[in-house]
Amino acid sequence: MKELFPAKQVMGLVFSLVLTLVALLVHFTDMSFAVGMTILLVTAFIQAFLQLVVFMHAGESKDGKAIYTNVFYGFIIALVTIFGSLLILIWDM
């Protein structure tokens, strides 16, 4: 019966809920903008990684290393796009 209970998924759900509560706590408490954004960014990246590993089963296939490489590549492309847009549209460079 133990092998039928999805303990990994339940723990992932609980941890995701805890991270969401931390984000709500940032919203409802009076803290500086820099501290609040730092906490939100850290919890967002942790939750994205948790979703990838636990619920999308990224590490359970033979291509686990390729999946993580593709995610990292996508992250780099997103950063280049965001900072390139900021350079052109806001910072006038």
C-alpha positions as a Markdown table, in Angstrom:
| # | Residue | x | y | z |
|---|---|---|---|---|
| 1 | Met | 0.0 | 0.0 | 0.0 |
| 2 | Lys | 2.9 | 2.3 | 0.7 |
| 3 | Glu | 4.0 | 2.2 | -2.9 |
| 4 | Leu | 0.6 | 3.4 | -4.1 |
| 5 | Phe | 0.6 | 6.6 | -2.0 |
| 6 | Pro | 2.2 | 9.5 | -3.9 |
| 7 | Ala | 4.3 | 10.8 | -1.0 |
| 8 | Lys | 6.7 | 12.8 | -3.2 |
| 9 | Gln | 3.8 | 14.7 | -4.9 |
| 10 | Val | 2.1 | 15.4 | -1.6 |
| 11 | Met | 5.3 | 16.8 | -0.1 |
| 12 | Gly | 5.8 | 18.9 | -3.2 |
| 13 | Leu | 2.2 | 20.2 | -2.9 |
| 14 | Val | 2.8 | 21.1 | 0.8 |
| 15 | Phe | 6.1 | 22.8 | 0.0 |
| 16 | Ser | 4.5 | 24.7 | -2.8 |
| 17 | Leu | 1.7 | 25.9 | -0.4 |
| 18 | Val | 4.3 | 27.0 | 2.1 |
| 19 | Leu | 6.1 | 29.0 | -0.5 |
| 20 | Thr | 2.8 | 30.6 | -1.5 |
| 21 | Leu | 2.2 | 31.5 | 2.1 |
| 22 | Val | 5.6 | 33.1 | 2.3 |
| 23 | Ala | 4.7 | 35.2 | -0.7 |
| 24 | Leu | 1.4 | 36.2 | 0.9 |
| 25 | Leu | 3.3 | 37.1 | 4.1 |
| 26 | Val | 5.5 | 39.4 | 2.1 |
| 27 | His | 2.4 | 41.1 | 0.7 |
| 28 | Phe | 0.7 | 41.6 | 4.0 |
| 29 | Thr | 3.7 | 42.7 | 6.1 |
| 30 | Asp | 5.3 | 46.0 | 6.0 |
| 31 | Met | 8.8 | 45.5 | 4.7 |
| 32 | Ser | 11.1 | 47.4 | 2.3 |
| 33 | Phe | 10.7 | 47.0 | -1.4 |
| 34 | Ala | 14.2 | 45.4 | -1.8 |
| 35 | Val | 13.7 | 42.8 | 0.9 |
| 36 | Gly | 10.2 | 41.9 | -0.4 |
| 37 | Met | 11.3 | 41.6 | -4.0 |
| 38 | Thr | 14.3 | 39.5 | -2.9 |
| 39 | Ile | 12.1 | 37.1 | -0.9 |
| 40 | Leu | 9.6 | 36.9 | -3.8 |
| 41 | Leu | 12.3 | 36.2 | -6.4 |
| 42 | Val | 13.9 | 33.5 | -4.3 |
| 43 | Thr | 10.6 | 31.7 | -3.5 |
| 44 | Ala | 9.5 | 32.0 | -7.2 |
| 45 | Phe | 12.7 | 30.3 | -8.4 |
| 46 | Ile | 12.5 | 27.6 | -5.8 |
| 47 | Gln | 8.8 | 26.9 | -6.6 |
| 48 | Ala | 9.6 | 26.8 | -10.4 |
| 49 | Phe | 12.3 | 24.3 | -9.8 |
| 50 | Leu | 10.1 | 22.3 | -7.5 |
| 51 | Gln | 7.3 | 22.2 | -10.1 |
| 52 | Leu | 9.8 | 21.1 | -12.7 |
| 53 | Val | 11.3 | 18.3 | -10.7 |
| 54 | Val | 8.3 | 16.9 | -8.7 |
| 55 | Phe | 5.3 | 17.5 | -10.9 |
| 56 | Met | 6.8 | 17.4 | -14.4 |
| 57 | His | 9.1 | 14.5 | -13.6 |
| 58 | Ala | 12.2 | 16.1 | -15.2 |
| 59 | Gly | 14.7 | 14.0 | -13.3 |
| 60 | Glu | 13.0 | 10.6 | -13.8 |
| 61 | Ser | 13.7 | 10.1 | -17.5 |
| 62 | Lys | 16.9 | 9.0 | -19.3 |
| 63 | Asp | 17.1 | 12.6 | -20.7 |
| 64 | Gly | 17.2 | 14.3 | -17.4 |
| 65 | Lys | 20.5 | 16.1 | -18.1 |
| 66 | Ala | 19.2 | 17.3 | -21.5 |
| 67 | Ile | 16.0 | 18.6 | -19.9 |
| 68 | Tyr | 17.9 | 20.6 | -17.3 |
| 69 | Thr | 20.2 | 21.9 | -20.0 |
| 70 | Asn | 17.2 | 23.1 | -22.1 |
| 71 | Val | 15.7 | 24.8 | -19.1 |
| 72 | Phe | 18.9 | 26.6 | -18.4 |
| 73 | Tyr | 19.2 | 27.6 | -22.0 |
| 74 | Gly | 15.7 | 28.9 | -22.0 |
| 75 | Phe | 16.4 | 30.9 | -18.8 |
| 76 | Ile | 19.5 | 32.5 | -20.5 |
| 77 | Ile | 17.4 | 33.4 | -23.5 |
| 78 | Ala | 14.7 | 35.0 | -21.3 |
| 79 | Leu | 17.3 | 37.0 | -19.4 |
| 80 | Val | 18.9 | 38.3 | -22.7 |
| 81 | Thr | 15.4 | 39.2 | -24.0 |
| 82 | Ile | 14.4 | 41.0 | -20.8 |
| 83 | Phe | 17.7 | 43.0 | -20.3 |
| 84 | Gly | 17.9 | 43.7 | -24.1 |
| 85 | Ser | 14.4 | 45.1 | -24.0 |
| 86 | Leu | 15.3 | 47.2 | -20.9 |
| 87 | Leu | 18.4 | 48.5 | -22.6 |
| 88 | Ile | 16.6 | 49.6 | -25.7 |
| 89 | Leu | 13.2 | 50.8 | -24.3 |
| 90 | Ile | 14.1 | 52.3 | -20.9 |
| 91 | Trp | 17.8 | 53.0 | -20.7 |
| 92 | Asp | 18.1 | 54.3 | -24.3 |
| 93 | Met | 21.3 | 52.5 | -25.2 |
